[in-house]
């Protein structure tokens, strides 16, 4: 399996002839083709988790494909609305909903919220009274598991996302007349590549969630499973099979008895459409290891440092040299700036570029771009097989005051 098509490689080759800084490139043609079968079904309502990649061109492509939008901040909301998307198609998630943010969302016309705490329920009700509107509310539930793996979403660990079923039982929904409690939200596992494991986890959630809705006294009309659908980051991993996944989701919808099943896709929606092109600064040998120093690092793609899992990498040019194991490091003055261990041609040199793929999600906007004042990476898109720049490379003068 290759993460880079011949046509995208050709576009990248043309771009590196004109500039020598790191850049991102997103294949919107590939993205549109990937999204088409995702929305061609009536099993699950799909929302795009904007945190994965809030670039305007990406949002517009998701909009054309029929996705709705899951936003977790005022900035994400403003970005979505600027693309001409109606507020009725926005779902507000995220653990930090302040009174100020809630008011901003209501003024913008958003009417569907995931509540993560008892305080948020009270604040949403008060804001709705002030605006004389009725809101649809889903309660986010955090379940504890006897055993399980850990990942950035928490898995079976305590996280700030939602409340446990015992804590939600203190809620008296009659006290909040402006709120229409319509469903529950459950999302604790990220980047899963096994349909069987996903189906098993989802099935275990049904009974405690149904019990909670019964105890609180509202009909469970909507079950929101969040995201969690993974993409491969190595050629040894197999991608999820969407038709099989739909079958599993159809079973969950039937077993739970809900009218609507929701998912908020981020990585699975856009991850495979993006690449990060990184100029090589030098190759050196140290303590028996071969190290590659690159112009960009976790200032542009932080995920390897957060998850200890690298983006797949390959050399831009063709080489017949034997492969060698390289430790790739970015330009920052911290040992955290590691982009992983990769097998690459031994004749790499300072004139080369390494391409990191699968960075359509959790790339630049998850990074730490200001440390050491290096350039901000440019961003390009491919649409109708034409390349255009959507943000030029910017030096530190752009943001330093």
JOWOSUL-V487052 format. One record per residue. N is the residue number from 0. SS is DSSP state (hx for helix, st for strand, lp for the rest). PHI is phi in whole degrees, -180 to 180 (* if undefined). Layout:
n->N ss->SS phi->PHI
n->N ss->SS phi->PHI
//
This chain:
n->0 ss->lp phi->*
n->1 ss->lp phi->-107
n->2 ss->lp phi->-91
n->3 ss->lp phi->-135
n->4 ss->lp phi->-79
n->5 ss->hx phi->-61
n->6 ss->hx phi->-67
n->7 ss->hx phi->-66
n->8 ss->hx phi->-58
n->9 ss->hx phi->-63
n->10 ss->hx phi->-64
n->11 ss->hx phi->-66
n->12 ss->hx phi->-57
n->13 ss->hx phi->-68
n->14 ss->hx phi->-67
n->15 ss->hx phi->-71
n->16 ss->lp phi->-76
n->17 ss->lp phi->-111
n->18 ss->lp phi->-154
n->19 ss->lp phi->-121
n->20 ss->lp phi->-107
n->21 ss->lp phi->-62
n->22 ss->st phi->-153
n->23 ss->st phi->-101
n->24 ss->st phi->-140
n->25 ss->st phi->-118
n->26 ss->st phi->-90
n->27 ss->hx phi->-71
n->28 ss->hx phi->-67
n->29 ss->hx phi->-64
n->30 ss->hx phi->-61
n->31 ss->hx phi->-61
n->32 ss->hx phi->-66
n->33 ss->hx phi->-69
n->34 ss->hx phi->-75
n->35 ss->hx phi->-53
n->36 ss->hx phi->-71
n->37 ss->hx phi->-67
n->38 ss->hx phi->-96
n->39 ss->lp phi->-87
n->40 ss->lp phi->-161
n->41 ss->lp phi->-125
n->42 ss->lp phi->-85
n->43 ss->lp phi->-134
n->44 ss->st phi->-85
n->45 ss->st phi->-106
n->46 ss->st phi->-115
n->47 ss->st phi->-94
n->48 ss->st phi->-78
n->49 ss->hx phi->-61
n->50 ss->hx phi->-59
n->51 ss->hx phi->-65
n->52 ss->lp phi->-171
n->53 ss->lp phi->-91
n->54 ss->lp phi->-61
n->55 ss->hx phi->-54
n->56 ss->hx phi->-63
n->57 ss->hx phi->-69
n->58 ss->hx phi->-60
n->59 ss->hx phi->-63
n->60 ss->hx phi->-67
n->61 ss->hx phi->-65
n->62 ss->hx phi->-61
n->63 ss->hx phi->-62
n->64 ss->hx phi->-78
n->65 ss->lp phi->101
n->66 ss->lp phi->-75
n->67 ss->st phi->-97
n->68 ss->st phi->-133
n->69 ss->st phi->-99
n->70 ss->st phi->-121
n->71 ss->lp phi->-125
n->72 ss->lp phi->-158
n->73 ss->hx phi->-65
n->74 ss->hx phi->-64
n->75 ss->hx phi->-64
n->76 ss->hx phi->-61
n->77 ss->hx phi->-62
n->78 ss->hx phi->-65
n->79 ss->hx phi->-67
n->80 ss->hx phi->-64
n->81 ss->hx phi->-65
n->82 ss->lp phi->-87
n->83 ss->lp phi->82
n->84 ss->lp phi->-89
n->85 ss->lp phi->-69
n->86 ss->hx phi->-62
n->87 ss->hx phi->-66
n->88 ss->hx phi->-100
n->89 ss->st phi->-113
n->90 ss->st phi->-115
n->91 ss->st phi->-97
n->92 ss->lp phi->-115
n->93 ss->lp phi->107
n->94 ss->lp phi->-78
n->95 ss->lp phi->-111
n->96 ss->lp phi->-93
n->97 ss->lp phi->-79
n->98 ss->hx phi->-60
n->99 ss->hx phi->-62
n->100 ss->hx phi->-67
n->101 ss->hx phi->-58
n->102 ss->hx phi->-63
n->103 ss->hx phi->-61
n->104 ss->hx phi->-66
n->105 ss->hx phi->-67
n->106 ss->hx phi->-64
n->107 ss->hx phi->-81
n->108 ss->lp phi->103
n->109 ss->lp phi->-73
n->110 ss->lp phi->-130
n->111 ss->st phi->-125
n->112 ss->st phi->-135
n->113 ss->st phi->-102
n->114 ss->st phi->-89
n->115 ss->lp phi->-112
n->116 ss->lp phi->-160
n->117 ss->hx phi->-66
n->118 ss->hx phi->-60
n->119 ss->hx phi->-61
n->120 ss->hx phi->-60
n->121 ss->hx phi->-65
n->122 ss->hx phi->-68
n->123 ss->hx phi->-64
n->124 ss->hx phi->-65
n->125 ss->hx phi->-65
n->126 ss->hx phi->-65
n->127 ss->hx phi->-65
n->128 ss->hx phi->-63
n->129 ss->hx phi->-64
n->130 ss->hx phi->-94
n->131 ss->lp phi->55
n->132 ss->lp phi->-132
n->133 ss->lp phi->-109
n->134 ss->st phi->-116
n->135 ss->st phi->-93
n->136 ss->st phi->-126
n->137 ss->st phi->-113
n->138 ss->st phi->-95
n->139 ss->st phi->-86
n->140 ss->st phi->-111
n->141 ss->lp phi->-112
n->142 ss->lp phi->-98
n->143 ss->lp phi->-101
n->144 ss->lp phi->-115
n->145 ss->lp phi->-57
n->146 ss->lp phi->-154
n->147 ss->lp phi->165
n->148 ss->lp phi->-78
n->149 ss->lp phi->-107
n->150 ss->lp phi->-154
n->151 ss->lp phi->-58
n->152 ss->lp phi->-83
n->153 ss->lp phi->113
n->154 ss->lp phi->59
n->155 ss->lp phi->-100
n->156 ss->lp phi->-93
n->157 ss->lp phi->-70
n->158 ss->lp phi->-133
n->159 ss->lp phi->-81
n->160 ss->lp phi->-88
n->161 ss->lp phi->73
n->162 ss->st phi->-134
n->163 ss->lp phi->-73
n->164 ss->hx phi->-62
n->165 ss->hx phi->-65
n->166 ss->hx phi->-68
n->167 ss->hx phi->-67
n->168 ss->lp phi->-67
n->169 ss->lp phi->-78
n->170 ss->lp phi->-83
n->171 ss->lp phi->-108
n->172 ss->hx phi->-65
n->173 ss->hx phi->-66
n->174 ss->hx phi->-77
n->175 ss->lp phi->-129
n->176 ss->lp phi->-67
n->177 ss->lp phi->-85
n->178 ss->st phi->-111
n->179 ss->st phi->-103
n->180 ss->st phi->-79
n->181 ss->st phi->-115
n->182 ss->st phi->-172
n->183 ss->st phi->-128
n->184 ss->st phi->-119
n->185 ss->lp phi->-140
n->186 ss->lp phi->-158
n->187 ss->lp phi->-132
n->188 ss->lp phi->-127
n->189 ss->lp phi->-116
n->190 ss->lp phi->54
n->191 ss->st phi->-85
n->192 ss->lp phi->-115
n->193 ss->lp phi->-115
n->194 ss->hx phi->-62
n->195 ss->hx phi->-62
n->196 ss->hx phi->-67
n->197 ss->hx phi->-61
n->198 ss->hx phi->-62
n->199 ss->hx phi->-64
n->200 ss->hx phi->-64
n->201 ss->hx phi->-61
n->202 ss->hx phi->-63
n->203 ss->hx phi->-68
n->204 ss->hx phi->-78
n->205 ss->hx phi->-60
n->206 ss->hx phi->-60
n->207 ss->hx phi->-65
n->208 ss->hx phi->-73
n->209 ss->hx phi->-61
n->210 ss->hx phi->-64
n->211 ss->hx phi->-65
n->212 ss->hx phi->-61
n->213 ss->hx phi->-62
n->214 ss->hx phi->-65
n->215 ss->hx phi->-82
n->216 ss->lp phi->88
n->217 ss->lp phi->-134
n->218 ss->lp phi->-76
n->219 ss->lp phi->-82
n->220 ss->lp phi->-84
n->221 ss->st phi->-128
n->222 ss->st phi->-119
n->223 ss->st phi->-104
n->224 ss->lp phi->-90
n->225 ss->lp phi->68
n->226 ss->lp phi->-118
n->227 ss->lp phi->95
n->228 ss->st phi->-74
n->229 ss->lp phi->-96
n->230 ss->lp phi->-128
n->231 ss->lp phi->-73
n->232 ss->lp phi->-113
n->233 ss->lp phi->-137
n->234 ss->lp phi->-70
n->235 ss->lp phi->-80
n->236 ss->lp phi->-91
n->237 ss->lp phi->-93
n->238 ss->lp phi->-72
n->239 ss->lp phi->-65
n->240 ss->lp phi->-98
n->241 ss->hx phi->-60
n->242 ss->hx phi->-59
n->243 ss->hx phi->-66
n->244 ss->hx phi->-64
n->245 ss->hx phi->-62
n->246 ss->hx phi->-61
n->247 ss->hx phi->-64
n->248 ss->hx phi->-67
n->249 ss->hx phi->-62
n->250 ss->hx phi->-65
n->251 ss->hx phi->-63
n->252 ss->hx phi->-62
n->253 ss->hx phi->-68
n->254 ss->hx phi->-64
n->255 ss->hx phi->-81
n->256 ss->lp phi->73
n->257 ss->lp phi->-83
n->258 ss->lp phi->-75
n->259 ss->st phi->-133
n->260 ss->st phi->-110
n->261 ss->st phi->-119
n->262 ss->st phi->-141
n->263 ss->st phi->-115
n->264 ss->st phi->-94
n->265 ss->lp phi->-121
n->266 ss->hx phi->-55
n->267 ss->hx phi->-66
n->268 ss->hx phi->-76
n->269 ss->hx phi->-122
n->270 ss->hx phi->-58
n->271 ss->hx phi->-81
n->272 ss->hx phi->-90
n->273 ss->st phi->-114
n->274 ss->st phi->-138
n->275 ss->st phi->-121
n->276 ss->st phi->-102
n->277 ss->st phi->-125
n->278 ss->st phi->-65
n->279 ss->st phi->-83
n->280 ss->st phi->-90
n->281 ss->st phi->-166
n->282 ss->st phi->-113
n->283 ss->st phi->-147
n->284 ss->st phi->-115
n->285 ss->st phi->-149
n->286 ss->lp phi->53
n->287 ss->lp phi->83
n->288 ss->st phi->-107
n->289 ss->st phi->-98
n->290 ss->st phi->-112
n->291 ss->st phi->-122
n->292 ss->st phi->-102
n->293 ss->st phi->-118
n->294 ss->lp phi->-70
n->295 ss->lp phi->-124
n->296 ss->lp phi->-150
n->297 ss->lp phi->-73
n->298 ss->lp phi->-69
n->299 ss->lp phi->-119
n->300 ss->lp phi->-135
n->301 ss->lp phi->-82
n->302 ss->hx phi->-50
n->303 ss->hx phi->-57
n->304 ss->hx phi->-74
n->305 ss->hx phi->-80
n->306 ss->hx phi->-108
n->307 ss->lp phi->60
n->308 ss->lp phi->-133
n->309 ss->lp phi->-82
n->310 ss->lp phi->-74
n->311 ss->lp phi->-64
n->312 ss->st phi->-129
n->313 ss->st phi->-151
n->314 ss->st phi->-77
n->315 ss->lp phi->-65
n->316 ss->lp phi->-80
n->317 ss->lp phi->-81
n->318 ss->lp phi->-144
n->319 ss->lp phi->-99
n->320 ss->lp phi->-69
n->321 ss->lp phi->-64
n->322 ss->st phi->-75
n->323 ss->st phi->-138
n->324 ss->st phi->-81
n->325 ss->st phi->-118
n->326 ss->st phi->-95
n->327 ss->st phi->-99
n->328 ss->st phi->-125
n->329 ss->lp phi->-85
n->330 ss->lp phi->-91
n->331 ss->lp phi->-81
n->332 ss->lp phi->-85
n->333 ss->lp phi->-155
n->334 ss->lp phi->-66
n->335 ss->lp phi->-67
n->336 ss->lp phi->-80
n->337 ss->st phi->-119
n->338 ss->st phi->-104
n->339 ss->st phi->102
n->340 ss->st phi->-106
n->341 ss->st phi->-138
n->342 ss->st phi->-89
n->343 ss->st phi->-138
n->344 ss->st phi->-58
n->345 ss->lp phi->-69
n->346 ss->lp phi->-91
n->347 ss->lp phi->-53
n->348 ss->lp phi->-148
n->349 ss->lp phi->-70
n->350 ss->lp phi->-96
n->351 ss->lp phi->-95
n->352 ss->st phi->-131
n->353 ss->st phi->-104
n->354 ss->st phi->-106
n->355 ss->st phi->-100
n->356 ss->st phi->-108
n->357 ss->lp phi->64
n->358 ss->lp phi->-105
n->359 ss->lp phi->-66
n->360 ss->lp phi->-121
n->361 ss->lp phi->56
n->362 ss->lp phi->-105
n->363 ss->hx phi->-62
n->364 ss->hx phi->-75
n->365 ss->hx phi->-96
n->366 ss->lp phi->-88
n->367 ss->lp phi->-121
n->368 ss->lp phi->-71
n->369 ss->lp phi->-95
n->370 ss->hx phi->-67
n->371 ss->hx phi->74
n->372 ss->hx phi->62
n->373 ss->lp phi->-76
n->374 ss->lp phi->-66
n->375 ss->st phi->-77
n->376 ss->lp phi->-68
n->377 ss->st phi->-74
n->378 ss->st phi->-132
n->379 ss->st phi->-123
n->380 ss->st phi->-127
n->381 ss->st phi->-110
n->382 ss->st phi->-140
n->383 ss->lp phi->54
n->384 ss->lp phi->63
n->385 ss->st phi->-115
n->386 ss->st phi->-98
n->387 ss->st phi->-142
n->388 ss->st phi->-88
n->389 ss->st phi->-104
n->390 ss->st phi->-154
n->391 ss->lp phi->-76
n->392 ss->lp phi->-61
n->393 ss->st phi->-122
n->394 ss->lp phi->-80
n->395 ss->hx phi->-64
n->396 ss->hx phi->-58
n->397 ss->hx phi->-64
n->398 ss->lp phi->-123
n->399 ss->lp phi->-79
n->400 ss->lp phi->-127
//
